[in-house]
Amino acid sequence: MTTIPLGTHLTIGGLIYPNMDQCDFTGPFEALARVPNSRFLAVWKDKNPVRDIAGLQLLADTTIAEAPQLDVLHAPTASSRLA
């Protein structure tokens, strides 16, 4: 396993989108947000509320266009319940 030097800062982005299953976002968020010396940003095309498949509202920290360069991008899979 590679150790991340303390002087290295990671910027992690998690993509949110309408009708996603929030647990596919929040589960990995819980792990990735604990990476030492990092920050996690929710990212979407705008900053308007996004409703998940059950109606829960999520808010982006930043837009795709305004996001800083990301070291890691988490893109939750589309829910099979959408079909």
Biopython code that builds the backbone (N, CA, C, O; Angstrom):
import numpy as np
from Bio.PDB.StructureBuilder import StructureBuilder

atoms = [
    (1, "MET", "N", (0.844, -1.181, 0.000)),
    (1, "MET", "CA", (0.000, 0.000, 0.000)),
    (1, "MET", "C", (0.885, 1.238, 0.000)),
    (1, "MET", "O", (1.887, 1.293, 0.713)),
    (2, "THR", "N", (0.513, 2.225, -0.797)),
    (2, "THR", "CA", (1.264, 3.463, -0.893)),
    (2, "THR", "C", (0.840, 4.408, 0.216)),
    (2, "THR", "O", (-0.352, 4.590, 0.467)),
    (3, "THR", "N", (1.813, 5.006, 0.876)),
    (3, "THR", "CA", (1.534, 5.993, 1.907)),
    (3, "THR", "C", (1.561, 7.374, 1.276)),
    (3, "THR", "O", (2.470, 7.694, 0.511)),
    (4, "ILE", "N", (0.576, 8.182, 1.592)),
    (4, "ILE", "CA", (0.510, 9.546, 1.072)),
    (4, "ILE", "C", (1.306, 10.442, 2.017)),
    (4, "ILE", "O", (1.006, 10.494, 3.209)),
    (5, "PRO", "N", (2.314, 11.148, 1.506)),
    (5, "PRO", "CA", (3.097, 12.030, 2.365)),
    (5, "PRO", "C", (2.225, 13.096, 3.025)),
    (5, "PRO", "O", (1.262, 13.573, 2.425)),
    (6, "LEU", "N", (2.564, 13.471, 4.272)),
    (6, "LEU", "CA", (1.766, 14.457, 4.999)),
    (6, "LEU", "C", (1.708, 15.793, 4.278)),
    (6, "LEU", "O", (0.736, 16.532, 4.437)),
    (7, "GLY", "N", (2.717, 16.119, 3.496)),
    (7, "GLY", "CA", (2.724, 17.385, 2.772)),
    (7, "GLY", "C", (1.869, 17.372, 1.516)),
    (7, "GLY", "O", (1.704, 18.408, 0.872)),
    (8, "THR", "N", (1.329, 16.228, 1.162)),
    (8, "THR", "CA", (0.502, 16.106, -0.042)),
    (8, "THR", "C", (-0.962, 16.266, 0.345)),
    (8, "THR", "O", (-1.454, 15.612, 1.265)),
    (9, "HIS", "N", (-1.633, 17.131, -0.363)),
    (9, "HIS", "CA", (-3.055, 17.355, -0.119)),
    (9, "HIS", "C", (-3.840, 16.779, -1.288)),
    (9, "HIS", "O", (-3.535, 17.080, -2.442)),
    (10, "LEU", "N", (-4.852, 15.952, -1.005)),
    (10, "LEU", "CA", (-5.684, 15.369, -2.054)),
    (10, "LEU", "C", (-7.029, 16.074, -2.114)),
    (10, "LEU", "O", (-7.636, 16.366, -1.084)),
    (11, "THR", "N", (-7.479, 16.340, -3.306)),
    (11, "THR", "CA", (-8.819, 16.874, -3.515)),
    (11, "THR", "C", (-9.642, 15.774, -4.165)),
    (11, "THR", "O", (-9.343, 15.318, -5.269)),
    (12, "ILE", "N", (-10.678, 15.360, -3.460)),
    (12, "ILE", "CA", (-11.533, 14.257, -3.906)),
    (12, "ILE", "C", (-12.894, 14.828, -4.269)),
    (12, "ILE", "O", (-13.468, 15.608, -3.509)),
    (13, "GLY", "N", (-13.407, 14.446, -5.422)),
    (13, "GLY", "CA", (-14.726, 14.882, -5.846)),
    (13, "GLY", "C", (-15.671, 13.702, -5.951)),
    (13, "GLY", "O", (-15.283, 12.618, -6.388)),
    (14, "GLY", "N", (-16.907, 13.919, -5.549)),
    (14, "GLY", "CA", (-17.946, 12.923, -5.699)),
    (14, "GLY", "C", (-19.064, 13.494, -6.546)),
    (14, "GLY", "O", (-19.639, 14.527, -6.203)),
    (15, "LEU", "N", (-19.374, 12.842, -7.638)),
    (15, "LEU", "CA", (-20.405, 13.308, -8.552)),
    (15, "LEU", "C", (-21.786, 12.981, -8.002)),
    (15, "LEU", "O", (-22.051, 11.846, -7.608)),
    (16, "ILE", "N", (-22.667, 13.981, -7.976)),
    (16, "ILE", "CA", (-24.070, 13.747, -7.643)),
    (16, "ILE", "C", (-24.890, 14.036, -8.897)),
    (16, "ILE", "O", (-24.479, 14.824, -9.749)),
    (17, "TYR", "N", (-26.053, 13.392, -9.003)),
    (17, "TYR", "CA", (-26.897, 13.609, -10.175)),
    (17, "TYR", "C", (-28.324, 13.170, -9.839)),
    (17, "TYR", "O", (-28.524, 12.360, -8.933)),
    (18, "PRO", "N", (-29.321, 13.701, -10.566)),
    (18, "PRO", "CA", (-30.718, 13.368, -10.272)),
    (18, "PRO", "C", (-30.988, 11.867, -10.354)),
    (18, "PRO", "O", (-30.451, 11.167, -11.212)),
    (19, "ASN", "N", (-31.823, 11.398, -9.451)),
    (19, "ASN", "CA", (-32.296, 10.014, -9.386)),
    (19, "ASN", "C", (-31.221, 8.991, -9.037)),
    (19, "ASN", "O", (-31.429, 7.790, -9.204)),
    (20, "MET", "N", (-30.072, 9.464, -8.554)),
    (20, "MET", "CA", (-29.060, 8.521, -8.080)),
    (20, "MET", "C", (-29.537, 7.922, -6.763)),
    (20, "MET", "O", (-30.436, 8.471, -6.126)),
    (21, "ASP", "N", (-28.957, 6.824, -6.355)),
    (21, "ASP", "CA", (-29.240, 6.248, -5.046)),
    (21, "ASP", "C", (-28.208, 6.834, -4.101)),
    (21, "ASP", "O", (-27.023, 6.520, -4.215)),
    (22, "GLN", "N", (-28.633, 7.678, -3.169)),
    (22, "GLN", "CA", (-27.690, 8.412, -2.330)),
    (22, "GLN", "C", (-26.719, 7.514, -1.589)),
    (22, "GLN", "O", (-25.608, 7.946, -1.285)),
    (23, "CYS", "N", (-27.097, 6.281, -1.287)),
    (23, "CYS", "CA", (-26.165, 5.404, -0.559)),
    (23, "CYS", "C", (-24.950, 5.058, -1.420)),
    (23, "CYS", "O", (-23.892, 4.736, -0.880)),
    (24, "ASP", "N", (-25.079, 5.116, -2.752)),
    (24, "ASP", "CA", (-23.930, 4.879, -3.630)),
    (24, "ASP", "C", (-22.951, 6.053, -3.584)),
    (24, "ASP", "O", (-21.791, 5.921, -3.974)),
    (25, "PHE", "N", (-23.430, 7.197, -3.106)),
    (25, "PHE", "CA", (-22.584, 8.376, -2.914)),
    (25, "PHE", "C", (-22.090, 8.462, -1.478)),
    (25, "PHE", "O", (-20.896, 8.644, -1.241)),
    (26, "THR", "N", (-23.001, 8.333, -0.520)),
    (26, "THR", "CA", (-22.640, 8.570, 0.878)),
    (26, "THR", "C", (-21.813, 7.447, 1.489)),
    (26, "THR", "O", (-21.030, 7.693, 2.406)),
    (27, "GLY", "N", (-21.968, 6.229, 1.006)),
    (27, "GLY", "CA", (-21.133, 5.139, 1.511)),
    (27, "GLY", "C", (-19.657, 5.400, 1.226)),
    (27, "GLY", "O", (-18.850, 5.441, 2.154)),
    (28, "PRO", "N", (-19.291, 5.577, -0.054)),
    (28, "PRO", "CA", (-17.897, 5.903, -0.366)),
    (28, "PRO", "C", (-17.449, 7.238, 0.247)),
    (28, "PRO", "O", (-16.287, 7.385, 0.627)),
    (29, "PHE", "N", (-18.361, 8.202, 0.344)),
    (29, "PHE", "CA", (-18.015, 9.478, 0.984)),
    (29, "PHE", "C", (-17.506, 9.248, 2.401)),
    (29, "PHE", "O", (-16.513, 9.851, 2.807)),
    (30, "GLU", "N", (-18.178, 8.381, 3.156)),
    (30, "GLU", "CA", (-17.781, 8.128, 4.540)),
    (30, "GLU", "C", (-16.345, 7.628, 4.625)),
    (30, "GLU", "O", (-15.632, 7.975, 5.566)),
    (31, "ALA", "N", (-15.908, 6.827, 3.671)),
    (31, "ALA", "CA", (-14.530, 6.336, 3.666)),
    (31, "ALA", "C", (-13.564, 7.382, 3.109)),
    (31, "ALA", "O", (-12.522, 7.647, 3.708)),
    (32, "LEU", "N", (-13.906, 7.971, 1.972)),
    (32, "LEU", "CA", (-12.996, 8.909, 1.313)),
    (32, "LEU", "C", (-12.816, 10.206, 2.101)),
    (32, "LEU", "O", (-11.743, 10.806, 2.054)),
    (33, "ALA", "N", (-13.833, 10.643, 2.815)),
    (33, "ALA", "CA", (-13.734, 11.876, 3.605)),
    (33, "ALA", "C", (-12.777, 11.715, 4.784)),
    (33, "ALA", "O", (-12.373, 12.709, 5.388)),
    (34, "ARG", "N", (-12.413, 10.492, 5.115)),
    (34, "ARG", "CA", (-11.492, 10.232, 6.224)),
    (34, "ARG", "C", (-10.037, 10.077, 5.779)),
    (34, "ARG", "O", (-9.158, 9.846, 6.609)),
    (35, "VAL", "N", (-9.780, 10.201, 4.486)),
    (35, "VAL", "CA", (-8.406, 10.119, 4.000)),
    (35, "VAL", "C", (-7.640, 11.302, 4.589)),
    (35, "VAL", "O", (-8.051, 12.450, 4.422)),
    (36, "PRO", "N", (-6.530, 11.031, 5.274)),
    (36, "PRO", "CA", (-5.783, 12.133, 5.885)),
    (36, "PRO", "C", (-5.350, 13.178, 4.860)),
    (36, "PRO", "O", (-5.005, 12.858, 3.722)),
    (37, "ASN", "N", (-5.380, 14.429, 5.295)),
    (37, "ASN", "CA", (-4.903, 15.551, 4.493)),
    (37, "ASN", "C", (-5.628, 15.646, 3.150)),
    (37, "ASN", "O", (-5.004, 15.830, 2.105)),
    (38, "SER", "N", (-6.951, 15.517, 3.195)),
    (38, "SER", "CA", (-7.739, 15.605, 1.969)),
    (38, "SER", "C", (-9.018, 16.388, 2.232)),
    (38, "SER", "O", (-9.392, 16.642, 3.377)),
    (39, "ARG", "N", (-9.662, 16.754, 1.166)),
    (39, "ARG", "CA", (-11.006, 17.333, 1.266)),
    (39, "ARG", "C", (-11.869, 16.666, 0.216)),
    (39, "ARG", "O", (-11.388, 16.254, -0.840)),
    (40, "PHE", "N", (-13.142, 16.569, 0.522)),
    (40, "PHE", "CA", (-14.105, 15.909, -0.356)),
    (40, "PHE", "C", (-15.130, 16.940, -0.782)),
    (40, "PHE", "O", (-15.697, 17.639, 0.057)),
    (41, "LEU", "N", (-15.372, 17.040, -2.083)),
    (41, "LEU", "CA", (-16.346, 17.976, -2.633)),
    (41, "LEU", "C", (-17.425, 17.226, -3.394)),
    (41, "LEU", "O", (-17.129, 16.340, -4.196)),
    (42, "ALA", "N", (-18.675, 17.582, -3.141)),
    (42, "ALA", "CA", (-19.782, 17.087, -3.958)),
    (42, "ALA", "C", (-19.829, 17.971, -5.205)),
    (42, "ALA", "O", (-19.786, 19.197, -5.107)),
    (43, "VAL", "N", (-19.919, 17.337, -6.380)),
    (43, "VAL", "CA", (-19.816, 18.050, -7.654)),
    (43, "VAL", "C", (-21.028, 17.740, -8.525)),
    (43, "VAL", "O", (-21.451, 16.589, -8.630)),
    (44, "TRP", "N", (-21.582, 18.784, -9.151)),
    (44, "TRP", "CA", (-22.657, 18.617, -10.130)),
    (44, "TRP", "C", (-22.616, 19.781, -11.093)),
    (44, "TRP", "O", (-21.839, 20.714, -10.891)),
    (45, "LYS", "N", (-23.432, 19.755, -12.136)),
    (45, "LYS", "CA", (-23.382, 20.782, -13.179)),
    (45, "LYS", "C", (-23.818, 22.151, -12.687)),
    (45, "LYS", "O", (-23.453, 23.164, -13.284)),
    (46, "ASP", "N", (-24.591, 22.200, -11.611)),
    (46, "ASP", "CA", (-24.979, 23.469, -11.004)),
    (46, "ASP", "C", (-25.148, 23.257, -9.501)),
    (46, "ASP", "O", (-24.964, 22.148, -8.999)),
    (47, "LYS", "N", (-25.498, 24.315, -8.795)),
    (47, "LYS", "CA", (-25.617, 24.222, -7.340)),
    (47, "LYS", "C", (-27.071, 24.143, -6.876)),
    (47, "LYS", "O", (-27.357, 24.349, -5.696)),
    (48, "ASN", "N", (-27.980, 23.847, -7.788)),
    (48, "ASN", "CA", (-29.376, 23.649, -7.409)),
    (48, "ASN", "C", (-29.523, 22.305, -6.705)),
    (48, "ASN", "O", (-28.742, 21.388, -6.958)),
    (49, "PRO", "N", (-30.514, 22.177, -5.824)),
    (49, "PRO", "CA", (-30.718, 20.885, -5.156)),
    (49, "PRO", "C", (-30.947, 19.766, -6.176)),
    (49, "PRO", "O", (-31.615, 19.952, -7.193)),
    (50, "VAL", "N", (-30.375, 18.610, -5.872)),
    (50, "VAL", "CA", (-30.509, 17.412, -6.699)),
    (50, "VAL", "C", (-31.278, 16.385, -5.869)),
    (50, "VAL", "O", (-30.892, 16.094, -4.737)),
    (51, "ARG", "N", (-32.352, 15.838, -6.413)),
    (51, "ARG", "CA", (-33.129, 14.823, -5.690)),
    (51, "ARG", "C", (-32.669, 13.429, -6.071)),
    (51, "ARG", "O", (-32.507, 13.105, -7.247)),
    (52, "ASP", "N", (-32.461, 12.606, -5.041)),
    (52, "ASP", "CA", (-32.088, 11.222, -5.313)),
    (52, "ASP", "C", (-33.339, 10.425, -5.652)),
    (52, "ASP", "O", (-34.437, 10.978, -5.723)),
    (53, "ILE", "N", (-33.171, 9.141, -5.858)),
    (53, "ILE", "CA", (-34.268, 8.280, -6.308)),
    (53, "ILE", "C", (-35.442, 8.238, -5.320)),
    (53, "ILE", "O", (-36.577, 7.966, -5.714)),
    (54, "ALA", "N", (-35.166, 8.508, -4.038)),
    (54, "ALA", "CA", (-36.218, 8.494, -3.018)),
    (54, "ALA", "C", (-36.697, 9.899, -2.659)),
    (54, "ALA", "O", (-37.572, 10.048, -1.806)),
    (55, "GLY", "N", (-36.138, 10.931, -3.295)),
    (55, "GLY", "CA", (-36.570, 12.300, -3.058)),
    (55, "GLY", "C", (-35.678, 13.101, -2.128)),
    (55, "GLY", "O", (-35.935, 14.286, -1.913)),
    (56, "LEU", "N", (-34.633, 12.493, -1.566)),
    (56, "LEU", "CA", (-33.702, 13.214, -0.702)),
    (56, "LEU", "C", (-32.977, 14.269, -1.509)),
    (56, "LEU", "O", (-32.520, 13.997, -2.619)),
    (57, "GLN", "N", (-32.864, 15.476, -0.963)),
    (57, "GLN", "CA", (-32.159, 16.550, -1.656)),
    (57, "GLN", "C", (-30.691, 16.576, -1.278)),
    (57, "GLN", "O", (-30.334, 16.504, -0.102)),
    (58, "LEU", "N", (-29.856, 16.678, -2.279)),
    (58, "LEU", "CA", (-28.413, 16.789, -2.104)),
    (58, "LEU", "C", (-27.969, 18.102, -2.737)),
    (58, "LEU", "O", (-28.561, 18.553, -3.718)),
    (59, "LEU", "N", (-26.922, 18.719, -2.177)),
    (59, "LEU", "CA", (-26.398, 19.969, -2.716)),
    (59, "LEU", "C", (-24.931, 19.806, -3.087)),
    (59, "LEU", "O", (-24.149, 19.216, -2.341)),
    (60, "ALA", "N", (-24.578, 20.329, -4.231)),
    (60, "ALA", "CA", (-23.182, 20.307, -4.666)),
    (60, "ALA", "C", (-22.400, 21.394, -3.945)),
    (60, "ALA", "O", (-22.910, 22.489, -3.708)),
    (61, "ASP", "N", (-21.156, 21.081, -3.600)),
    (61, "ASP", "CA", (-20.247, 22.095, -3.057)),
    (61, "ASP", "C", (-19.744, 23.010, -4.164)),
    (61, "ASP", "O", (-19.497, 24.196, -3.947)),
    (62, "THR", "N", (-19.597, 22.439, -5.346)),
    (62, "THR", "CA", (-19.052, 23.179, -6.476)),
    (62, "THR", "C", (-19.634, 22.612, -7.764)),
    (62, "THR", "O", (-20.150, 21.494, -7.790)),
    (63, "THR", "N", (-19.543, 23.388, -8.816)),
    (63, "THR", "CA", (-19.986, 22.903, -10.118)),
    (63, "THR", "C", (-18.822, 22.210, -10.821)),
    (63, "THR", "O", (-17.662, 22.373, -10.442)),
    (64, "ILE", "N", (-19.152, 21.440, -11.842)),
    (64, "ILE", "CA", (-18.107, 20.783, -12.630)),
    (64, "ILE", "C", (-17.178, 21.835, -13.222)),
    (64, "ILE", "O", (-15.959, 21.663, -13.213)),
    (65, "ALA", "N", (-17.744, 22.918, -13.735)),
    (65, "ALA", "CA", (-16.937, 23.963, -14.368)),
    (65, "ALA", "C", (-16.049, 24.704, -13.377)),
    (65, "ALA", "O", (-14.959, 25.145, -13.742)),
    (66, "GLU", "N", (-16.490, 24.847, -12.139)),
    (66, "GLU", "CA", (-15.738, 25.616, -11.140)),
    (66, "GLU", "C", (-14.881, 24.750, -10.222)),
    (66, "GLU", "O", (-14.135, 25.282, -9.401)),
    (67, "ALA", "N", (-14.972, 23.446, -10.342)),
    (67, "ALA", "CA", (-14.229, 22.541, -9.451)),
    (67, "ALA", "C", (-12.727, 22.708, -9.636)),
    (67, "ALA", "O", (-12.252, 22.909, -10.754)),
    (68, "PRO", "N", (-11.985, 22.623, -8.542)),
    (68, "PRO", "CA", (-10.533, 22.614, -8.693)),
    (68, "PRO", "C", (-10.110, 21.303, -9.346)),
    (68, "PRO", "O", (-10.921, 20.391, -9.508)),
    (69, "GLN", "N", (-8.847, 21.216, -9.718)),
    (69, "GLN", "CA", (-8.352, 19.953, -10.260)),
    (69, "GLN", "C", (-8.503, 18.886, -9.192)),
    (69, "GLN", "O", (-8.059, 19.058, -8.057)),
    (70, "LEU", "N", (-9.136, 17.778, -9.570)),
    (70, "LEU", "CA", (-9.378, 16.688, -8.629)),
    (70, "LEU", "C", (-8.307, 15.622, -8.777)),
    (70, "LEU", "O", (-7.873, 15.301, -9.883)),
    (71, "ASP", "N", (-7.890, 15.080, -7.642)),
    (71, "ASP", "CA", (-6.961, 13.959, -7.651)),
    (71, "ASP", "C", (-7.711, 12.639, -7.782)),
    (71, "ASP", "O", (-7.196, 11.669, -8.337)),
    (72, "VAL", "N", (-8.945, 12.618, -7.257)),
    (72, "VAL", "CA", (-9.795, 11.431, -7.293)),
    (72, "VAL", "C", (-11.207, 11.884, -7.629)),
    (72, "VAL", "O", (-11.680, 12.883, -7.085)),
    (73, "LEU", "N", (-11.887, 11.165, -8.516)),
    (73, "LEU", "CA", (-13.291, 11.425, -8.809)),
    (73, "LEU", "C", (-14.079, 10.152, -8.549)),
    (73, "LEU", "O", (-13.813, 9.106, -9.142)),
    (74, "HIS", "N", (-15.042, 10.255, -7.661)),
    (74, "HIS", "CA", (-15.939, 9.125, -7.392)),
    (74, "HIS", "C", (-17.222, 9.369, -8.181)),
    (74, "HIS", "O", (-17.890, 10.384, -7.984)),
    (75, "ALA", "N", (-17.564, 8.450, -9.067)),
    (75, "ALA", "CA", (-18.773, 8.555, -9.882)),
    (75, "ALA", "C", (-19.677, 7.375, -9.530)),
    (75, "ALA", "O", (-19.454, 6.267, -10.016)),
    (76, "PRO", "N", (-20.696, 7.595, -8.693)),
    (76, "PRO", "CA", (-21.602, 6.505, -8.325)),
    (76, "PRO", "C", (-22.290, 5.927, -9.550)),
    (76, "PRO", "O", (-22.586, 6.649, -10.502)),
    (77, "THR", "N", (-22.538, 4.646, -9.525)),
    (77, "THR", "CA", (-23.217, 4.006, -10.645)),
    (77, "THR", "C", (-24.694, 4.378, -10.647)),
    (77, "THR", "O", (-25.273, 4.691, -9.607)),
    (78, "ALA", "N", (-25.278, 4.340, -11.811)),
    (78, "ALA", "CA", (-26.716, 4.596, -11.930)),
    (78, "ALA", "C", (-27.470, 3.444, -11.291)),
    (78, "ALA", "O", (-27.083, 2.283, -11.417)),
    (79, "SER", "N", (-28.534, 3.776, -10.615)),
    (79, "SER", "CA", (-29.320, 2.758, -9.916)),
    (79, "SER", "C", (-30.068, 1.868, -10.888)),
    (79, "SER", "O", (-30.603, 2.341, -11.891)),
    (80, "SER", "N", (-30.104, 0.589, -10.592)),
    (80, "SER", "CA", (-30.869, -0.343, -11.415)),
    (80, "SER", "C", (-32.365, -0.093, -11.256)),
    (80, "SER", "O", (-33.164, -0.567, -12.064)),
    (81, "ARG", "N", (-32.752, 0.657, -10.207)),
    (81, "ARG", "CA", (-34.174, 0.966, -9.989)),
    (81, "ARG", "C", (-34.677, 2.021, -10.972)),
    (81, "ARG", "O", (-35.873, 2.309, -11.001)),
    (82, "LEU", "N", (-33.788, 2.602, -11.776)),
    (82, "LEU", "CA", (-34.224, 3.601, -12.746)),
    (82, "LEU", "C", (-34.922, 2.975, -13.934)),
    (82, "LEU", "O", (-35.695, 3.641, -14.622)),
    (83, "ALA", "N", (-34.660, 1.708, -14.184)),
    (83, "ALA", "CA", (-35.232, 1.044, -15.350)),
    (83, "ALA", "C", (-36.707, 0.742, -15.146)),
    (83, "ALA", "O", (-37.351, 0.182, -16.033)),
]
sb = StructureBuilder()
sb.init_structure("model")
sb.init_model(0)
sb.init_chain("A")
sb.init_seg("    ")
for serial, (resi, resn, name, xyz) in enumerate(atoms, 1):
    if name == "N":
        sb.init_residue(resn, " ", resi, " ")
    sb.init_atom(name, np.array(xyz, "f"), 0.0, 1.0, " ", f" {name:<3s}", serial, name[0])
structure = sb.get_structure()
